[in-house]
Amino acid sequence: MFGEYVLIQRCQWHKRENVVSYLNEEIKERYRRKIQLAYYEPDYKEAKGKLLEIIEELKDINLSASRSLEEGLEEILILHKLWSVEDLGKSLTTTNIIENVNSGISRILKNVKFWRNSSMRSRFVVSLSNYG
């Protein structure tokens, strides 16, 4: 609907964890902290600059980790570009909110063994808003 105007914010938590998964145990926490500090930077240019420095450092340590951080770099910083990372960062830089809802629905739906049609499934999911 919005075509070229759509902006997608990638999950910073998942990106950070993906990057450090390529690293040795001895340095994982150090780079986890460095990446997170770059994410906390409210200014887009500062945050991007710090992440680019980390990408360069990682090239000498683990090329896969470096490439992982570089891939999707602009989408990681969408809220920074919009000058709203301080206001919306806690909610929108991670996918944990929606994943929590999805896992709750999945836990409940797995108990249903027979669906007559897709309409029945939709009505059941809507009814969950009154559940627990």
N, CA, C and O atoms as CSV, one atom per row, in Angstrom:
chain,resi,resn,atom,element,x,y,z
A,1,MET,N,N,0.806,-1.181,0.000
A,1,MET,CA,C,0.000,0.000,0.000
A,1,MET,C,C,0.862,1.264,0.000
A,1,MET,O,O,0.552,2.221,-0.710
A,2,PHE,N,N,1.937,1.277,0.785
A,2,PHE,CA,C,2.771,2.470,0.876
A,2,PHE,C,C,3.990,2.422,-0.037
A,2,PHE,O,O,4.722,3.404,-0.157
A,3,GLY,N,N,4.206,1.264,-0.685
A,3,GLY,CA,C,5.277,1.143,-1.667
A,3,GLY,C,C,6.635,1.546,-1.143
A,3,GLY,O,O,7.095,1.028,-0.125
A,4,GLU,N,N,7.271,2.458,-1.824
A,4,GLU,CA,C,8.635,2.877,-1.480
A,4,GLU,C,C,8.710,3.656,-0.168
A,4,GLU,O,O,9.805,3.908,0.335
A,5,TYR,N,N,7.562,4.039,0.390
A,5,TYR,CA,C,7.550,4.819,1.622
A,5,TYR,C,C,7.532,3.969,2.882
A,5,TYR,O,O,7.588,4.503,3.990
A,6,VAL,N,N,7.454,2.652,2.727
A,6,VAL,CA,C,7.424,1.761,3.877
A,6,VAL,C,C,8.811,1.708,4.521
A,6,VAL,O,O,9.823,1.538,3.842
A,7,LEU,N,N,8.829,1.855,5.822
A,7,LEU,CA,C,10.061,1.735,6.585
A,7,LEU,C,C,9.923,0.531,7.516
A,7,LEU,O,O,8.916,0.381,8.208
A,8,ILE,N,N,10.929,-0.308,7.524
A,8,ILE,CA,C,10.882,-1.522,8.341
A,8,ILE,C,C,11.986,-1.448,9.384
A,8,ILE,O,O,13.165,-1.322,9.052
A,9,GLN,N,N,11.588,-1.527,10.649
A,9,GLN,CA,C,12.539,-1.563,11.750
A,9,GLN,C,C,12.820,-3.026,12.071
A,9,GLN,O,O,11.911,-3.770,12.440
A,10,ARG,N,N,14.071,-3.437,11.931
A,10,ARG,CA,C,14.433,-4.806,12.276
A,10,ARG,C,C,14.648,-4.914,13.778
A,10,ARG,O,O,14.915,-3.923,14.459
A,11,CYS,N,N,14.529,-6.110,14.266
A,11,CYS,CA,C,14.707,-6.373,15.694
A,11,CYS,C,C,16.185,-6.269,16.054
A,11,CYS,O,O,17.008,-7.065,15.601
A,12,GLN,N,N,16.504,-5.278,16.875
A,12,GLN,CA,C,17.891,-5.071,17.275
A,12,GLN,C,C,18.395,-6.203,18.161
A,12,GLN,O,O,19.559,-6.592,18.067
A,13,TRP,N,N,17.542,-6.724,19.008
A,13,TRP,CA,C,17.956,-7.808,19.893
A,13,TRP,C,C,18.376,-9.027,19.076
A,13,TRP,O,O,19.447,-9.591,19.304
A,14,HIS,N,N,17.532,-9.434,18.125
A,14,HIS,CA,C,17.857,-10.601,17.313
A,14,HIS,C,C,19.109,-10.371,16.465
A,14,HIS,O,O,19.921,-11.282,16.303
A,15,LYS,N,N,19.269,-9.173,15.929
A,15,LYS,CA,C,20.474,-8.876,15.143
A,15,LYS,C,C,21.713,-8.986,16.025
A,15,LYS,O,O,22.701,-9.610,15.637
A,16,ARG,N,N,21.663,-8.380,17.215
A,16,ARG,CA,C,22.822,-8.436,18.119
A,16,ARG,C,C,23.164,-9.876,18.476
A,16,ARG,O,O,24.329,-10.270,18.438
A,17,GLU,N,N,22.148,-10.660,18.821
A,17,GLU,CA,C,22.397,-12.045,19.210
A,17,GLU,C,C,22.897,-12.879,18.037
A,17,GLU,O,O,23.710,-13.785,18.222
A,18,ASN,N,N,22.422,-12.582,16.841
A,18,ASN,CA,C,22.911,-13.284,15.664
A,18,ASN,C,C,24.388,-12.976,15.441
A,18,ASN,O,O,25.174,-13.875,15.141
A,19,VAL,N,N,24.761,-11.722,15.585
A,19,VAL,CA,C,26.160,-11.317,15.392
A,19,VAL,C,C,27.065,-12.015,16.399
A,19,VAL,O,O,28.079,-12.600,16.020
A,20,VAL,N,N,26.707,-11.957,17.677
A,20,VAL,CA,C,27.600,-12.541,18.691
A,20,VAL,C,C,27.611,-14.060,18.642
A,20,VAL,O,O,28.519,-14.681,19.194
A,21,SER,N,N,26.631,-14.671,17.996
A,21,SER,CA,C,26.627,-16.139,17.895
A,21,SER,C,C,27.821,-16.648,17.092
A,21,SER,O,O,28.195,-17.814,17.221
A,22,TYR,N,N,28.417,-15.803,16.275
A,22,TYR,CA,C,29.591,-16.187,15.486
A,22,TYR,C,C,30.896,-16.057,16.271
A,22,TYR,O,O,31.940,-16.515,15.809
A,23,LEU,N,N,30.848,-15.442,17.441
A,23,LEU,CA,C,32.062,-15.111,18.183
A,23,LEU,C,C,32.395,-16.147,19.247
A,23,LEU,O,O,31.535,-16.909,19.688
A,24,ASN,N,N,33.667,-16.158,19.649
A,24,ASN,CA,C,34.119,-17.026,20.738
A,24,ASN,C,C,33.495,-16.560,22.049
A,24,ASN,O,O,33.186,-15.380,22.217
A,25,GLU,N,N,33.316,-17.484,22.958
A,25,GLU,CA,C,32.696,-17.185,24.251
A,25,GLU,C,C,33.407,-16.052,24.987
A,25,GLU,O,O,32.760,-15.252,25.662
A,26,GLU,N,N,34.734,-15.979,24.863
A,26,GLU,CA,C,35.513,-14.988,25.604
A,26,GLU,C,C,35.184,-13.551,25.213
A,26,GLU,O,O,35.359,-12.642,26.024
A,27,ILE,N,N,34.710,-13.329,23.989
A,27,ILE,CA,C,34.466,-11.951,23.534
A,27,ILE,C,C,32.997,-11.643,23.253
A,27,ILE,O,O,32.659,-10.510,22.908
A,28,LYS,N,N,32.135,-12.624,23.396
A,28,LYS,CA,C,30.708,-12.405,23.111
A,28,LYS,C,C,30.130,-11.254,23.922
A,28,LYS,O,O,29.491,-10.360,23.366
A,29,GLU,N,N,30.350,-11.269,25.225
A,29,GLU,CA,C,29.747,-10.256,26.092
A,29,GLU,C,C,30.283,-8.859,25.775
A,29,GLU,O,O,29.538,-7.880,25.821
A,30,ARG,N,N,31.546,-8.770,25.460
A,30,ARG,CA,C,32.131,-7.459,25.108
A,30,ARG,C,C,31.452,-6.879,23.867
A,30,ARG,O,O,31.118,-5.695,23.838
A,31,TYR,N,N,31.250,-7.701,22.857
A,31,TYR,CA,C,30.616,-7.200,21.633
A,31,TYR,C,C,29.108,-7.028,21.792
A,31,TYR,O,O,28.509,-6.167,21.147
A,32,ARG,N,N,28.510,-7.821,22.624
A,32,ARG,CA,C,27.091,-7.625,22.934
A,32,ARG,C,C,26.899,-6.225,23.539
A,32,ARG,O,O,25.972,-5.504,23.172
A,33,ARG,N,N,27.785,-5.855,24.468
A,33,ARG,CA,C,27.736,-4.536,25.106
A,33,ARG,C,C,28.015,-3.408,24.115
A,33,ARG,O,O,27.324,-2.390,24.111
A,34,LYS,N,N,29.037,-3.599,23.272
A,34,LYS,CA,C,29.402,-2.565,22.295
A,34,LYS,C,C,28.260,-2.295,21.319
A,34,LYS,O,O,27.953,-1.143,21.012
A,35,ILE,N,N,27.642,-3.353,20.840
A,35,ILE,CA,C,26.525,-3.194,19.895
A,35,ILE,C,C,25.358,-2.520,20.601
A,35,ILE,O,O,24.723,-1.629,20.036
A,36,GLN,N,N,25.070,-2.935,21.828
A,36,GLN,CA,C,23.956,-2.333,22.560
A,36,GLN,C,C,24.201,-0.856,22.833
A,36,GLN,O,O,23.271,-0.055,22.740
A,37,LEU,N,N,25.419,-0.481,23.163
A,37,LEU,CA,C,25.728,0.933,23.381
A,37,LEU,C,C,25.533,1.746,22.103
A,37,LEU,O,O,25.087,2.892,22.154
A,38,ALA,N,N,25.861,1.164,20.980
A,38,ALA,CA,C,25.625,1.849,19.700
A,38,ALA,C,C,24.123,2.019,19.478
A,38,ALA,O,O,23.681,3.075,19.025
A,39,TYR,N,N,23.348,1.004,19.787
A,39,TYR,CA,C,21.893,1.101,19.655
A,39,TYR,C,C,21.328,2.202,20.552
A,39,TYR,O,O,20.397,2.903,20.155
A,40,TYR,N,N,21.882,2.360,21.760
A,40,TYR,CA,C,21.385,3.366,22.707
A,40,TYR,C,C,21.668,4.795,22.256
A,40,TYR,O,O,21.028,5.738,22.721
A,41,GLU,N,N,22.617,4.949,21.360
A,41,GLU,CA,C,22.960,6.289,20.875
A,41,GLU,C,C,21.731,6.900,20.198
A,41,GLU,O,O,21.228,6.325,19.233
A,42,PRO,N,N,21.231,8.050,20.675
A,42,PRO,CA,C,19.998,8.605,20.106
A,42,PRO,C,C,20.159,9.207,18.710
A,42,PRO,O,O,19.192,9.277,17.951
A,43,ASP,N,N,21.354,9.635,18.374
A,43,ASP,CA,C,21.592,10.275,17.076
A,43,ASP,C,C,21.910,9.225,16.012
A,43,ASP,O,O,22.757,8.359,16.230
A,44,TYR,N,N,21.238,9.298,14.870
A,44,TYR,CA,C,21.422,8.333,13.783
A,44,TYR,C,C,22.879,8.241,13.339
A,44,TYR,O,O,23.426,7.143,13.239
A,45,LYS,N,N,23.509,9.380,13.073
A,45,LYS,CA,C,24.892,9.366,12.574
A,45,LYS,C,C,25.860,8.777,13.596
A,45,LYS,O,O,26.785,8.046,13.242
A,46,GLU,N,N,25.636,9.106,14.869
A,46,GLU,CA,C,26.496,8.553,15.926
A,46,GLU,C,C,26.308,7.041,16.047
A,46,GLU,O,O,27.283,6.295,16.132
A,47,ALA,N,N,25.056,6.594,16.054
A,47,ALA,CA,C,24.771,5.162,16.172
A,47,ALA,C,C,25.354,4.409,14.986
A,47,ALA,O,O,25.997,3.373,15.159
A,48,LYS,N,N,25.134,4.922,13.796
A,48,LYS,CA,C,25.659,4.260,12.603
A,48,LYS,C,C,27.182,4.254,12.610
A,48,LYS,O,O,27.801,3.251,12.255
A,49,GLY,N,N,27.785,5.362,13.009
A,49,GLY,CA,C,29.247,5.433,13.084
A,49,GLY,C,C,29.824,4.385,14.028
A,49,GLY,O,O,30.818,3.732,13.708
A,50,LYS,N,N,29.196,4.226,15.193
A,50,LYS,CA,C,29.671,3.224,16.154
A,50,LYS,C,C,29.510,1.815,15.600
A,50,LYS,O,O,30.394,0.974,15.761
A,51,LEU,N,N,28.375,1.558,14.942
A,51,LEU,CA,C,28.166,0.225,14.365
A,51,LEU,C,C,29.150,-0.040,13.228
A,51,LEU,O,O,29.628,-1.165,13.081
A,52,LEU,N,N,29.458,0.967,12.430
A,52,LEU,CA,C,30.447,0.787,11.356
A,52,LEU,C,C,31.830,0.494,11.923
A,52,LEU,O,O,32.583,-0.294,11.351
A,53,GLU,N,N,32.167,1.123,13.044
A,53,GLU,CA,C,33.448,0.825,13.714
A,53,GLU,C,C,33.480,-0.628,14.179
A,53,GLU,O,O,34.493,-1.311,14.027
A,54,ILE,N,N,32.377,-1.094,14.741
A,54,ILE,CA,C,32.296,-2.484,15.205
A,54,ILE,C,C,32.418,-3.435,14.017
A,54,ILE,O,O,33.093,-4.461,14.107
A,55,ILE,N,N,31.769,-3.097,12.912
A,55,ILE,CA,C,31.863,-3.928,11.697
A,55,ILE,C,C,33.315,-4.059,11.265
A,55,ILE,O,O,33.769,-5.154,10.932
A,56,GLU,N,N,34.042,-2.957,11.270
A,56,GLU,CA,C,35.465,-2.992,10.883
A,56,GLU,C,C,36.282,-3.837,11.856
A,56,GLU,O,O,37.134,-4.615,11.426
A,57,GLU,N,N,36.038,-3.697,13.155
A,57,GLU,CA,C,36.739,-4.507,14.159
A,57,GLU,C,C,36.485,-5.992,13.922
A,57,GLU,O,O,37.403,-6.811,13.968
A,58,LEU,N,N,35.237,-6.317,13.671
A,58,LEU,CA,C,34.857,-7.717,13.514
A,58,LEU,C,C,35.438,-8.358,12.264
A,58,LEU,O,O,35.570,-9.580,12.203
A,59,LYS,N,N,35.785,-7.562,11.277
A,59,LYS,CA,C,36.375,-8.124,10.059
A,59,LYS,C,C,37.655,-8.889,10.365
A,59,LYS,O,O,37.960,-9.881,9.703
A,60,ASP,N,N,38.405,-8.432,11.365
A,60,ASP,CA,C,39.647,-9.109,11.743
A,60,ASP,C,C,39.405,-10.290,12.684
A,60,ASP,O,O,40.265,-11.159,12.833
A,61,ILE,N,N,38.241,-10.314,13.311
A,61,ILE,CA,C,37.942,-11.354,14.299
A,61,ILE,C,C,37.131,-12.485,13.683
A,61,ILE,O,O,37.472,-13.661,13.813
A,62,ASN,N,N,36.036,-12.097,13.001
A,62,ASN,CA,C,35.159,-13.096,12.392
A,62,ASN,C,C,34.365,-12.424,11.280
A,62,ASN,O,O,33.499,-11.587,11.535
A,63,LEU,N,N,34.669,-12.799,10.056
A,63,LEU,CA,C,34.044,-12.174,8.896
A,63,LEU,C,C,32.534,-12.404,8.858
A,63,LEU,O,O,31.791,-11.524,8.422
A,64,SER,N,N,32.075,-13.554,9.300
A,64,SER,CA,C,30.631,-13.830,9.324
A,64,SER,C,C,29.910,-12.889,10.278
A,64,SER,O,O,28.825,-12.400,9.963
A,65,ALA,N,N,30.498,-12.632,11.435
A,65,ALA,CA,C,29.902,-11.699,12.399
A,65,ALA,C,C,29.857,-10.295,11.814
A,65,ALA,O,O,28.862,-9.585,11.958
A,66,SER,N,N,30.933,-9.904,11.160
A,66,SER,CA,C,30.987,-8.589,10.528
A,66,SER,C,C,29.921,-8.444,9.455
A,66,SER,O,O,29.208,-7.442,9.410
A,67,ARG,N,N,29.815,-9.427,8.608
A,67,ARG,CA,C,28.810,-9.392,7.534
A,67,ARG,C,C,27.393,-9.398,8.087
A,67,ARG,O,O,26.505,-8.738,7.546
A,68,SER,N,N,27.184,-10.137,9.157
A,68,SER,CA,C,25.865,-10.192,9.770
A,68,SER,C,C,25.438,-8.816,10.285
A,68,SER,O,O,24.296,-8.402,10.082
A,69,LEU,N,N,26.352,-8.113,10.948
A,69,LEU,CA,C,26.031,-6.782,11.459
A,69,LEU,C,C,25.831,-5.791,10.319
A,69,LEU,O,O,24.980,-4.905,10.403
A,70,GLU,N,N,26.597,-5.938,9.279
A,70,GLU,CA,C,26.486,-5.028,8.130
A,70,GLU,C,C,25.171,-5.234,7.369
A,70,GLU,O,O,24.578,-4.279,6.868
A,71,GLU,N,N,24.724,-6.489,7.291
A,71,GLU,CA,C,23.490,-6.810,6.563
A,71,GLU,C,C,22.293,-6.216,7.303
A,71,GLU,O,O,22.079,-6.512,8.479
A,72,GLY,N,N,21.536,-5.403,6.636
A,72,GLY,CA,C,20.355,-4.795,7.233
A,72,GLY,C,C,20.655,-3.643,8.179
A,72,GLY,O,O,19.815,-3.282,9.003
A,73,LEU,N,N,21.841,-3.065,8.069
A,73,LEU,CA,C,22.252,-1.998,8.979
A,73,LEU,C,C,21.261,-0.835,8.978
A,73,LEU,O,O,20.907,-0.324,10.041
A,74,GLU,N,N,20.818,-0.420,7.809
A,74,GLU,CA,C,19.884,0.708,7.734
A,74,GLU,C,C,18.548,0.377,8.389
A,74,GLU,O,O,17.948,1.237,9.034
A,75,GLU,N,N,18.073,-0.861,8.232
A,75,GLU,CA,C,16.792,-1.246,8.838
A,75,GLU,C,C,16.881,-1.354,10.359
A,75,GLU,O,O,15.869,-1.240,11.051
A,76,ILE,N,N,18.077,-1.572,10.876
A,76,ILE,CA,C,18.270,-1.628,12.321
A,76,ILE,C,C,18.122,-0.230,12.924
A,76,ILE,O,O,17.765,-0.080,14.092
A,77,LEU,N,N,18.401,0.783,12.115
A,77,LEU,CA,C,18.436,2.159,12.618
A,77,LEU,C,C,17.263,3.023,12.154
A,77,LEU,O,O,17.371,4.250,12.163
A,78,ILE,N,N,16.173,2.428,11.758
A,78,ILE,CA,C,15.024,3.196,11.264
A,78,ILE,C,C,14.523,4.182,12.318
A,78,ILE,O,O,14.287,5.346,11.996
A,79,LEU,N,N,14.355,3.747,13.568
A,79,LEU,CA,C,13.883,4.667,14.593
A,79,LEU,C,C,14.868,5.800,14.834
A,79,LEU,O,O,14.468,6.913,15.172
A,80,HIS,N,N,16.146,5.522,14.663
A,80,HIS,CA,C,17.146,6.584,14.773
A,80,HIS,C,C,16.948,7.614,13.662
A,80,HIS,O,O,17.052,8.818,13.898
A,81,LYS,N,N,16.664,7.138,12.461
A,81,LYS,CA,C,16.437,8.044,11.338
A,81,LYS,C,C,15.218,8.920,11.572
A,81,LYS,O,O,15.190,10.076,11.148
A,82,LEU,N,N,14.217,8.379,12.241
A,82,LEU,CA,C,12.975,9.109,12.483
A,82,LEU,C,C,13.051,9.974,13.747
A,82,LEU,O,O,12.057,10.593,14.128
A,83,TRP,N,N,14.199,10.023,14.387
A,83,TRP,CA,C,14.413,10.799,15.612
A,83,TRP,C,C,13.474,10.392,16.729
A,83,TRP,O,O,13.053,11.237,17.519
A,84,SER,N,N,13.142,9.129,16.809
A,84,SER,CA,C,12.210,8.709,17.860
A,84,SER,C,C,12.709,7.509,18.656
A,84,SER,O,O,11.916,6.842,19.320
A,85,VAL,N,N,13.997,7.225,18.600
A,85,VAL,CA,C,14.513,6.052,19.306
A,85,VAL,C,C,14.319,6.182,20.813
A,85,VAL,O,O,14.085,5.180,21.490
A,86,GLU,N,N,14.412,7.397,21.351
A,86,GLU,CA,C,14.242,7.564,22.800
A,86,GLU,C,C,12.789,7.359,23.218
A,86,GLU,O,O,12.521,6.830,24.296
A,87,ASP,N,N,11.852,7.775,22.366
A,87,ASP,CA,C,10.438,7.650,22.696
A,87,ASP,C,C,9.897,6.246,22.444
A,87,ASP,O,O,9.149,5.709,23.261
A,88,LEU,N,N,10.273,5.659,21.323
A,88,LEU,CA,C,9.683,4.393,20.906
A,88,LEU,C,C,10.637,3.199,20.983
A,88,LEU,O,O,10.241,2.061,20.732
A,89,GLY,N,N,11.876,3.466,21.327
A,89,GLY,CA,C,12.893,2.422,21.303
A,89,GLY,C,C,12.600,1.202,22.144
A,89,GLY,O,O,12.866,0.080,21.713
A,90,LYS,N,N,12.060,1.393,23.331
A,90,LYS,CA,C,11.793,0.243,24.201
A,90,LYS,C,C,10.752,-0.689,23.607
A,90,LYS,O,O,10.785,-1.896,23.844
A,91,SER,N,N,9.830,-0.132,22.837
A,91,SER,CA,C,8.744,-0.944,22.280
A,91,SER,C,C,9.025,-1.456,20.884
A,91,SER,O,O,8.637,-2.577,20.554
A,92,LEU,N,N,9.687,-0.671,20.056
A,92,LEU,CA,C,9.743,-1.006,18.635
A,92,LEU,C,C,11.099,-1.462,18.104
A,92,LEU,O,O,11.203,-1.773,16.917
A,93,THR,N,N,12.132,-1.512,18.926
A,93,THR,CA,C,13.420,-1.993,18.428
A,93,THR,C,C,13.565,-3.501,18.607
A,93,THR,O,O,14.569,-4.083,18.196
A,94,THR,N,N,12.576,-4.127,19.212
A,94,THR,CA,C,12.589,-5.571,19.382
A,94,THR,C,C,11.228,-6.140,18.991
A,94,THR,O,O,10.213,-5.448,19.070
A,95,THR,N,N,11.213,-7.380,18.579
A,95,THR,CA,C,9.960,-8.037,18.201
A,95,THR,C,C,9.359,-8.813,19.367
A,95,THR,O,O,8.400,-9.561,19.179
A,96,ASN,N,N,9.903,-8.649,20.557
A,96,ASN,CA,C,9.458,-9.439,21.706
A,96,ASN,C,C,7.985,-9.245,22.030
A,96,ASN,O,O,7.329,-10.185,22.479
A,97,ILE,N,N,7.448,-8.046,21.813
A,97,ILE,CA,C,6.036,-7.794,22.129
A,97,ILE,C,C,5.140,-8.711,21.307
A,97,ILE,O,O,4.285,-9.404,21.859
A,98,ILE,N,N,5.328,-8.718,20.011
A,98,ILE,CA,C,4.475,-9.530,19.141
A,98,ILE,C,C,4.777,-11.018,19.311
A,98,ILE,O,O,3.872,-11.847,19.213
A,99,GLU,N,N,6.035,-11.363,19.565
A,99,GLU,CA,C,6.374,-12.770,19.772
A,99,GLU,C,C,5.709,-13.312,21.032
A,99,GLU,O,O,5.300,-14.472,21.068
A,100,ASN,N,N,5.599,-12.487,22.057
A,100,ASN,CA,C,4.938,-12.899,23.288
A,100,ASN,C,C,3.463,-13.200,23.025
A,100,ASN,O,O,2.939,-14.213,23.487
A,101,VAL,N,N,2.800,-12.317,22.282
A,101,VAL,CA,C,1.394,-12.541,21.938
A,101,VAL,C,C,1.250,-13.813,21.110
A,101,VAL,O,O,0.389,-14.648,21.386
A,102,ASN,N,N,2.099,-13.956,20.093
A,102,ASN,CA,C,2.016,-15.131,19.216
A,102,ASN,C,C,2.243,-16.429,19.979
A,102,ASN,O,O,1.547,-17.414,19.736
A,103,SER,N,N,3.201,-16.446,20.892
A,103,SER,CA,C,3.445,-17.689,21.630
A,103,SER,C,C,2.289,-18.012,22.565
A,103,SER,O,O,1.969,-19.184,22.766
A,104,GLY,N,N,1.656,-16.989,23.142
A,104,GLY,CA,C,0.492,-17.228,23.992
A,104,GLY,C,C,-0.663,-17.823,23.205
A,104,GLY,O,O,-1.316,-18.762,23.663
A,105,ILE,N,N,-0.914,-17.280,22.028
A,105,ILE,CA,C,-1.980,-17.812,21.179
A,105,ILE,C,C,-1.655,-19.245,20.763
A,105,ILE,O,O,-2.533,-20.107,20.780
A,106,SER,N,N,-0.413,-19.503,20.392
A,106,SER,CA,C,-0.019,-20.856,19.975
A,106,SER,C,C,-0.211,-21.872,21.091
A,106,SER,O,O,-0.658,-22.993,20.847
A,107,ARG,N,N,0.127,-21.478,22.322
A,107,ARG,CA,C,-0.038,-22.385,23.470
A,107,ARG,C,C,-1.493,-22.805,23.624
A,107,ARG,O,O,-1.784,-23.967,23.909
A,108,ILE,N,N,-2.400,-21.859,23.436
A,108,ILE,CA,C,-3.824,-22.149,23.602
A,108,ILE,C,C,-4.370,-22.914,22.400
A,108,ILE,O,O,-5.127,-23.870,22.568
A,109,LEU,N,N,-3.998,-22.509,21.204
A,109,LEU,CA,C,-4.540,-23.124,19.996
A,109,LEU,C,C,-4.088,-24.560,19.793
A,109,LEU,O,O,-4.770,-25.335,19.123
A,110,LYS,N,N,-2.947,-24.923,20.363
A,110,LYS,CA,C,-2.474,-26.299,20.161
A,110,LYS,C,C,-3.412,-27.319,20.789
A,110,LYS,O,O,-3.382,-28.495,20.428
A,111,ASN,N,N,-4.245,-26.876,21.729
A,111,ASN,CA,C,-5.191,-27.783,22.388
A,111,ASN,C,C,-6.420,-28.073,21.536
A,111,ASN,O,O,-7.145,-29.030,21.807
A,112,VAL,N,N,-6.661,-27.266,20.519
A,112,VAL,CA,C,-7.817,-27.486,19.656
A,112,VAL,C,C,-7.404,-28.469,18.571
A,112,VAL,O,O,-6.442,-28.229,17.841
A,113,LYS,N,N,-8.129,-29.570,18.469
A,113,LYS,CA,C,-7.746,-30.641,17.539
A,113,LYS,C,C,-8.488,-30.580,16.209
A,113,LYS,O,O,-8.042,-31.181,15.232
A,114,PHE,N,N,-9.605,-29.870,16.152
A,114,PHE,CA,C,-10.389,-29.866,14.922
A,114,PHE,C,C,-10.936,-28.467,14.650
A,114,PHE,O,O,-11.588,-27.867,15.505
A,115,TRP,N,N,-10.663,-27.959,13.457
A,115,TRP,CA,C,-11.205,-26.673,13.009
A,115,TRP,C,C,-12.146,-26.959,11.839
A,115,TRP,O,O,-11.736,-27.559,10.845
A,116,ARG,N,N,-13.385,-26.538,11.952
A,116,ARG,CA,C,-14.326,-26.741,10.853
A,116,ARG,C,C,-13.945,-25.922,9.630
A,116,ARG,O,O,-14.048,-26.394,8.498
A,117,ASN,N,N,-13.501,-24.684,9.867
A,117,ASN,CA,C,-13.098,-23.795,8.769
A,117,ASN,C,C,-12.260,-22.650,9.344
A,117,ASN,O,O,-12.093,-22.545,10.559
A,118,SER,N,N,-11.740,-21.801,8.466
A,118,SER,CA,C,-10.878,-20.707,8.925
A,118,SER,C,C,-11.659,-19.665,9.721
A,118,SER,O,O,-11.097,-18.990,10.583
A,119,SER,N,N,-12.938,-19.536,9.438
A,119,SER,CA,C,-13.772,-18.598,10.183
A,119,SER,C,C,-13.839,-18.995,11.658
A,119,SER,O,O,-13.806,-18.138,12.541
A,120,MET,N,N,-13.934,-20.290,11.913
A,120,MET,CA,C,-13.982,-20.783,13.286
A,120,MET,C,C,-12.683,-20.425,14.020
A,120,MET,O,O,-12.711,-20.007,15.178
A,121,ARG,N,N,-11.566,-20.591,13.344
A,121,ARG,CA,C,-10.269,-20.272,13.945
A,121,ARG,C,C,-10.197,-18.779,14.271
A,121,ARG,O,O,-9.747,-18.402,15.353
A,122,SER,N,N,-10.635,-17.938,13.349
A,122,SER,CA,C,-10.614,-16.487,13.574
A,122,SER,C,C,-11.480,-16.104,14.767
A,122,SER,O,O,-11.051,-15.314,15.608
A,123,ARG,N,N,-12.679,-16.645,14.854
A,123,ARG,CA,C,-13.568,-16.335,15.976
A,123,ARG,C,C,-12.940,-16.789,17.303
A,123,ARG,O,O,-13.067,-16.106,18.319
A,124,PHE,N,N,-12.274,-17.929,17.286
A,124,PHE,CA,C,-11.658,-18.446,18.494
A,124,PHE,C,C,-10.529,-17.510,18.952
A,124,PHE,O,O,-10.420,-17.199,20.138
A,125,VAL,N,N,-9.707,-17.070,18.021
A,125,VAL,CA,C,-8.593,-16.177,18.366
A,125,VAL,C,C,-9.127,-14.859,18.924
A,125,VAL,O,O,-8.593,-14.344,19.907
A,126,VAL,N,N,-10.164,-14.314,18.315
A,126,VAL,CA,C,-10.768,-13.073,18.813
A,126,VAL,C,C,-11.308,-13.277,20.218
A,126,VAL,O,O,-11.195,-12.390,21.064
A,127,SER,N,N,-11.893,-14.435,20.470
A,127,SER,CA,C,-12.454,-14.702,21.806
A,127,SER,C,C,-11.369,-14.787,22.878
A,127,SER,O,O,-11.668,-14.668,24.066
A,128,LEU,N,N,-10.124,-14.989,22.476
A,128,LEU,CA,C,-9.034,-15.083,23.451
A,128,LEU,C,C,-8.810,-13.772,24.198
A,128,LEU,O,O,-8.206,-13.770,25.270
A,129,SER,N,N,-9.289,-12.659,23.648
A,129,SER,CA,C,-9.113,-11.377,24.331
A,129,SER,C,C,-9.852,-11.373,25.670
A,129,SER,O,O,-9.528,-10.579,26.553
A,130,ASN,N,N,-10.836,-12.251,25.824
A,130,ASN,CA,C,-11.574,-12.361,27.086
A,130,ASN,C,C,-10.999,-13.462,27.977
A,130,ASN,O,O,-11.465,-13.668,29.098
A,131,TYR,N,N,-9.991,-14.162,27.477
A,131,TYR,CA,C,-9.418,-15.301,28.178
A,131,TYR,C,C,-8.360,-14.842,29.173
A,131,TYR,O,O,-7.526,-13.996,28.850
A,132,GLY,N,N,-8.390,-15.391,30.369
A,132,GLY,CA,C,-7.387,-15.195,31.383
A,132,GLY,C,C,-6.964,-13.815,31.522
A,132,GLY,O,O,-6.110,-13.512,32.355
